Amino acid sequence: MNEKTTSSYFRTILLLSVAVWLVVMNTTMFNVALPNVLIEFNLSPADGAWIVSGYSIILAIFTITYTRLSDYLPIRRLLIAGIVIFGVGSILGFFATTFPLLLAARLLQATGAAAIPGLSMVFAGRFIPFARRGRAMAMIASASSLGFGLGPVVGGVVTEYLNWNYLFTVTLFVVLLIPILFRRLPEEEVRKGSFDLTGGLLTGAAVTSFLLYISTFNWFFLPIGVIVAGLLWLRITRTDAPFIQPSLFKNKGYRKLLYMSYLGFTTHFAILLLMPLMLQNVYEKGPSVVGYIIFPGAMLSAVAAIYVGRLLDRYGNMKVIYLAHGLLLLSTVLFYFLSPLNEYMIMIGYMFTSFGFSSLSSSTTNEVSRILPSEEIATGIGMKQLTQFVGSASGSVAGGILLEVNGLTYNTQSFQLTYAFLFVLMALSAVIMVIYARNVKDNQSTQ
């Protein structure tokens, strides 16, 4: 691949990063509007939570579906289809006047939005040379971090001065990228192959059961998830072209990268839950102030992406994975010791969290594209994205449960207990990282 083509693909990565930023922001900015929605439709918190949890479930299932389909269908076709579906859901949501219509709009949005982050990573893994792929992965990861951080800010402002319906117009701008992406994305041939629909349905059922379990803590869903997961394993080991290649699960290095991603996302999303609660209940700050405190960390992550990408390409993935773990461990320590002092310590702590999170996301995804065969990269990245969604749900649930341990509800001690638990999670991830690094070094010395 010549330099001119690579530069053209980098400009495409920039456009895809804008799309990732918009759809990820859509994930978090609606959380701020949830109290208004509950009041307007006279809903209980459990009913209203489906707007958030239902979105996450659909997003998780369809992310791996799109990446698996990219083994057969052109990325351009799948991306544009996803953006169109997302746009239709946004229009439907803007005109929603009932809760069922609002829920349908959010689920339709998730069905389309699932195409964008996963396929953007697949595009980078397929078309950007490995020597420069780190910058592309870092750019996409930083766009995601920026979306997470900006979501509460935009959601708070729009909800306060307009109405929650107008949140759907903010992300509708992603539709404007369709003609540009159509011109810039390369043409690919439709490849022959059979799509394992049964395997896809079993994967969706297993993920849904697990996410419902960790979202509702209803034990009914856990055995169902285990049974369906068993059926899925039988399916993928006895089918010629399975939905998920069993060789992925047999790859010890890939599994360790999944473990690190899961623990990193669990930590990040637990902190995203804890910060607003601590700012509101300990420091009595309103939603808009909460958004402004989170915002600097998101901006730092976006700006630092340039340097993270250069570090990846110059020093390799492992050094950035080490850096990411150091930052995330340090952030949990800062939250534990400094968050009780004042709200500005929370702002500083999240700067380290956001920087570490985006570094971990980009470096581990880049490492996945390095260690997997080309025919497994798309599914491998999709499976990693799926694991990350499960981690995000786990983080929210774990943070909520730990806040109420021993009856300590929403006071400084309960928050510190939760931050200490997150430190343990990241320490476990660091141990896995060291084992993985040793294995990589041993493999390189034997080659």
Buried (B, 14 or more C-beta within 10 A) or exposed (E): EEEEEBEEBBEBBBBBBBBBBBBBBBBBBBBBBBBEBBEBBEBEEEBBBBBBBBBBBBBBBBBBBBBBBBBBBBBBBBBBBBBBBBBBBBBBBBEBEEBEEBBBBBBBBBBBBBBBBBBBBBBBBBBBEEEBBBBBBBBBBBBBBBBBBBBBBBBBBBBBEEEBBEBBBBBBEBBEBBEEBEEBBBEBEEEEEEBBEBBBBBBBBBBBBBBBBBBBEEEEBBEBBBEBBEBBBEBBEEBEEBBBBBBBBEBEBBBBBBBBBBBBBBBBBBBBBBBBBBBBBBBEBEBBBBBBBBBBBBBBBBEBBEEBBBBBBEEBBBBBBBBBBBBBBBBBBBBBEBBBEEBEBBBBBBBBBBBBBBBBBBBBBBBBBBBBEEEBBBBBBBBBBBBBBBBBBBBBBBBBEBBEEEEBEEEEEBBBBBBBBBBEBBEEBBEBBEBBBEEBEEEEEEE
